[in-house]
Amino acid sequence: MTTRAVYKAVPWSCEIDRTGEAWRLRFRSPAMREYLAMHIALLPALRYELAMRGVALIPGGAYEDDGGATVIAGPTGAGKTSLLLGSLGHGSRFVGDEYVGLSSAGHVSPVVRSLALRRTSLALVPGAADKLSTSRRAGLLVAEFLTRLTQRRLEPLSHVRPEELGMKVADSGADVKRVVWLEPASASGSPAMGPMSEDELIDRFVERDAVHQEAYGDISLRLQSLAGHDQAGVGWRQALEACLLSVECYRLRFDRERLSEAMDALGTLSAA
C-alpha cells in the first residue's frame, strides 16, 4: 500500500510494507520524517490500541485543580495551549497537552508530558519565557520565523517540559470534571461561555478525527480493515460517550486577540 498526500506546506510520500507480522514504513521525503511518522503511523496506531482498551485519544490539553481536571479541546490554533498555560500560571497542575486520552471511566491521562508551544502561546504568561534556556528561546524564534516564511502553511511547534516554565505537574492522570470546546468568534464580541450538549461535542471530536485522517492518510483505518471489523472506531466513540455522560460540557467562543477575557471566562468555571 502506498499513501501520498500533502499536509500544509510539506509534501511527503510513505510506503507501508508487511512481511509476516512485521510492518515497515519508508518515508521518501527527507523533510520532517519524525514528525510525519508520528502523525501518520504512531498516533493512529496508539489511537487504535487505546480504543480497544476503552480510551479515546483526542487532540487537547488538560489541567487539574482541587475540583478535578478540565480538558481544553478544539481545532488547531484555537488557543488550547495558551489557555492551558494561563491556568497553570494561576496554580493549576499540568496533566497533558496536544494529545490526551479520555477513558470510559471519566479519567484523563497524558500521552506525553510536554507542552507544544509557539511563541504566541506564552501571551498569558509572558514572564515564563525568561525561565527557558537560551536554546529553547532560540527554537521558539526559529519556529516563528518559519511560520511567517510559509505564510502559516507550516507552523512548527517547540516541545517544552512544564517544569522548564516553572509549572506544577500532576502526579498522574485525573478524573475529568469538565470539557471545554474552543471555537473562533468575531473580534468585535466578548468571549462567550455556555453549555454544550454531549452529542454536539462528540460530533466536534468526530470532525477533528476525520480532518486528521484526511490530512495524514490515517493508517488506523487500514488497521481496522486488516482486523476485519471496526471495533477500534466503535470503542473510540463509546469511550467518549461514556466519559462525557459524567462531566460538564461547555463551548467557549472567542477571538485570539481577546485571550485575557477568554481566560477570565474559563476561570469562572473553576471558581464555581
C-alpha positions in Angstrom: 0.0 0.0 0.0 1.3 3.4 -0.9 -0.1 6.6 0.6 0.5 10.1 -0.8 -0.8 13.4 0.4 0.1 17.0 1.2 0.0 18.4 4.8 0.1 22.2 4.6 3.5 23.0 3.1 5.2 19.6 3.4 4.9 17.1 0.5 5.6 13.5 1.5 5.3 10.0 0.3 5.1 7.0 2.6 5.2 3.3 1.7 4.0 0.7 4.1 5.1 -2.9 3.6 4.1 -6.0 5.6 6.2 -9.2 5.9 4.5 -11.7 8.1 3.6 -9.9 11.3 6.2 -7.1 10.8 5.4 -3.7 9.3 7.9 -1.3 7.8 7.3 2.3 6.8 9.6 4.2 4.4 9.4 8.0 4.0 10.8 9.2 0.7 10.9 12.9 1.7 13.9 13.9 3.8 11.8 16.7 5.4 10.3 16.2 8.8 10.4 12.4 8.8 10.0 12.0 12.6 7.0 14.5 12.6 5.2 12.7 9.8 6.0 9.2 11.2 4.4 10.3 14.5 1.2 11.6 12.8 0.6 9.0 10.1 1.8 6.0 11.9 2.5 6.2 15.7 -0.5 8.3 16.8 -3.0 6.3 14.7 -1.6 3.1 16.0 -1.8 4.4 19.5 -5.4 5.6 18.9 -6.2 2.1 17.7 -4.7 0.3 20.7 -6.2 2.7 23.3 -9.6 2.5 21.7 -9.5 -1.3 22.1 -9.0 -0.7 25.8 -11.8 1.8 26.3 -9.8 5.0 25.9 -10.4 7.7 23.3 -7.3 9.6 22.1 -8.2 13.2 21.4 -6.4 16.4 20.5 -6.4 18.6 23.5 -4.8 19.7 26.8 -5.8 19.2 30.4 -5.0 20.7 33.8 -6.0 19.7 37.3 -7.1 21.7 40.3 -8.9 20.7 43.5 -12.2 20.2 41.8 -10.8 17.7 39.2 -9.5 18.0 35.7 -10.5 20.5 33.0 -9.9 19.3 29.4 -9.5 22.0 26.7 -10.1 20.9 23.2 -10.7 22.5 19.8 -9.3 23.0 16.3 -5.6 23.7 15.6 -4.8 27.3 16.5 -7.9 27.8 18.7 -5.8 28.8 21.7 -5.7 25.5 23.7 -2.1 25.7 24.9 -2.4 29.5 25.6 -5.3 28.9 27.9 -3.7 25.9 29.4 -0.6 27.9 30.3 -2.8 30.7 31.7 -4.4 28.2 34.0 -1.1 26.7 35.0 0.1 30.2 35.7 -2.7 30.6 38.3 -1.6 27.5 40.2 -3.3 24.6 38.4 -1.3 21.4 37.8 -0.4 20.2 34.3 -1.8 16.9 33.1 -1.1 16.9 29.3 -1.0 18.9 26.1 -1.6 18.3 22.4 -3.0 14.8 22.9 -4.7 13.2 25.9 -6.7 10.1 26.5 -10.3 10.1 27.8 -11.4 6.8 29.4 -14.9 5.4 29.6 -14.5 5.7 33.4 -14.2 9.5 33.1 -10.4 9.7 33.6 -7.9 11.8 31.5 -4.4 10.7 31.0 -1.4 12.4 29.3 0.1 10.9 26.1 3.2 13.0 26.6 4.4 15.2 29.4 5.4 18.3 27.4 3.8 21.5 26.2 3.6 22.1 22.4 4.5 25.8 22.2 4.6 28.6 19.7 6.0 31.9 20.9 2.4 33.3 20.8 1.3 30.6 23.2 3.1 32.4 26.0 0.8 35.5 25.7 -0.9 34.9 29.1 2.4 34.1 30.9 5.0 36.4 29.4 7.4 36.0 32.3 7.6 32.3 31.8 9.7 32.6 28.7 12.6 34.1 30.8 12.8 30.8 32.6 13.6 28.9 29.4 17.2 28.2 28.3 18.8 30.2 25.6 18.4 27.3 23.1 14.8 26.9 23.9 14.0 30.6 23.3 16.0 30.5 20.1 13.9 27.5 19.0 10.7 29.4 19.5 12.1 32.3 17.4 13.1 30.0 14.6 9.7 28.3 14.6 8.0 31.8 14.5 10.2 32.7 11.5 9.3 29.6 9.6 5.6 30.2 10.3 5.8 33.7 8.7 8.1 32.5 5.9 5.5 29.9 4.8 2.6 32.2 5.5 1.2 29.9 8.2 1.1 26.8 5.9 3.7 25.3 8.2 3.6 26.1 11.9 6.4 24.2 13.8 6.0 23.6 17.5 8.6 23.5 20.2 8.1 20.9 22.9 9.0 22.0 26.4 8.6 20.2 29.7 6.3 22.2 32.0 8.9 22.2 34.7 11.1 24.3 32.5 8.5 27.1 32.7 8.2 26.7 36.5 4.7 25.0 36.2 3.3 22.4 38.6 2.7 18.9 37.2 0.0 16.5 38.4 1.3 13.2 39.7 -0.7 11.2 37.2 -3.9 11.5 35.2 -7.1 12.8 36.9 -10.8 12.5 37.0 -12.5 14.8 34.4 -14.8 17.5 35.8 -15.4 19.3 32.6 -14.6 19.5 28.9 -14.4 23.0 27.2 -14.5 23.1 23.4 -13.0 26.3 21.9 -14.5 27.9 18.8 -13.3 31.1 16.9 -15.5 34.1 17.1 -15.6 37.7 15.8 -13.1 40.1 17.5 -16.0 42.6 17.9 -17.7 40.4 20.5 -16.7 39.4 24.0 -15.9 35.8 24.7 -19.0 33.7 25.3 -19.1 30.7 27.6 -22.1 28.4 27.5 -23.2 24.8 27.9 -22.8 22.3 25.1 -24.6 19.1 24.6 -22.8 15.8 24.8 -23.9 14.8 21.3 -22.7 18.1 19.7 -19.3 17.8 21.5 -18.9 14.2 20.2 -19.7 15.5 16.7 -16.9 18.0 17.0 -14.4 15.3 18.1 -15.5 13.1 15.2 -15.0 16.0 12.7 -11.5 16.7 14.0 -10.7 13.0 13.8 -11.9 13.0 10.1 -9.7 16.0 9.4 -6.6 14.2 10.8 -7.4 11.2 8.6 -7.7 13.4 5.5 -4.6 15.3 6.2 -2.3 12.4 7.0 -3.8 9.3 5.4 -4.6 7.8 8.7 -3.5 4.1 8.8 -5.8 3.3 11.7 -8.4 2.7 9.0 -6.0 0.2 7.4 -5.5 -1.5 10.8 -9.3 -1.8 11.2 -9.6 -3.3 7.7 -6.9 -5.9 8.4 -8.7 -6.8 11.6 -11.9 -7.3 9.6 -14.0 -5.0 11.8 -14.3 -1.5 13.2 -14.0 -2.4 16.8 -11.5 0.4 17.4 -13.7 3.0 15.9 -16.7 1.8 17.9 -14.5 1.7 21.1 -13.2 5.2 20.5 -16.7 6.6 20.3 -18.1 4.5 23.1 -15.3 5.7 25.4 -16.1 9.4 24.5 -19.8 8.9 25.1 -19.3 7.1 28.5 -16.8 9.8 29.6 -18.9 12.8 28.7 -22.0 11.4 30.4 -20.5 12.1 33.8 -18.8 15.5 33.1 -19.8 19.1 32.3 -19.6 20.2 28.7 -19.0 23.8 27.6 -18.4 25.8 24.5 -16.1 28.9 24.7 -16.3 31.2 21.7 -13.6 33.9 21.5 -11.2 35.7 19.2 -7.4 35.0 19.7 -6.9 38.8 20.2 -9.1 38.5 23.4 -7.2 35.8 25.2 -7.2 37.6 28.5 -11.0 37.8 28.5 -11.3 34.2 27.5 -9.0 33.2 30.4 -11.3 35.1 32.7 -14.3 33.2 31.3 -12.5 29.9 31.8 -11.6 30.9 35.3 -15.3 31.4 36.3 -15.8 27.6 35.8 -13.1 26.7 38.2 -14.4 29.2 40.8 -18.0 27.9 40.5 
